[in-house]
Amino acid sequence: MLRFKITKGLLISLLTFLLILGTISFIFAAEKEIVVLSINDFHGALVPAGKNVGAVKLADALKTEKA
């Protein structure tokens, strides 16, 4: 029974330590800006045609956003 209490105590201590460590690292983490880009199916069009934007325009938009 004593061994179970020691194991339980060590487990609780370890989990508490990990929780504190995670909280500290979260506090000191630098903020980052995330840009989410979404596209709809461009139907395999390489050049713009009608409603299809085309892969060329999508690639240009990605290059512009990265810059």
N, C-alpha and C positions, 0 to 999 in steps of 0.2 A: 504494500500500500504506500509506503514511503517513496518507493521508486516512481510510482505513478504521480505522486504529488510533485516530485522534483521535475519530472518530465513535463508535467502540465505547467509548472512555474517557468521552466525554461522556454517553453513554447509561447506562453503569454509575454514573457520578456522580449523574445525575439520579434514577435509580431508588433509589439509596442515600439520597439526600436525601429523597425522597418517603416511603421506609420509615421514616426517623427522624422526619420530621414527623408521619406518621400515628401512630407510637408515642407521641410526646409529647402529641398531642391526645387520644389514648385515655387516657393517664394522668391528664390534668387534666379529663376529662369527668365531669360530675356523674352520680351514680347516679339512676336513675329507676325507680319502681315501675310495673310493667305489669300490668294486670288483664285477663285473657282471659275473655271471656264467650262462652258457646256455647249455642245453642238448637237444638232439634230442630224439625222441621216441625210447626207448630201447626195445620195443615190449614185455614188461613184463618179460623179461629174468632175472632170479635171478643170474645165473652164466654166465660168458662169453661163447659165442658160435658163431664162425664165425665173422660176422661184428657187432653182438650185443655185446655191452660192458658188460651189466649185471648190476643189481642193486648193487651188492656187490662192484664193482669197483667205481661206482658213489658215493656210501656212503663213501668209503675210500678217494676219491678225495675231497669230501666236508669236511671231518674231517681234511685232510691235509691242506686245504685252511683256515679253521677256526683257526688252530694252529699257 
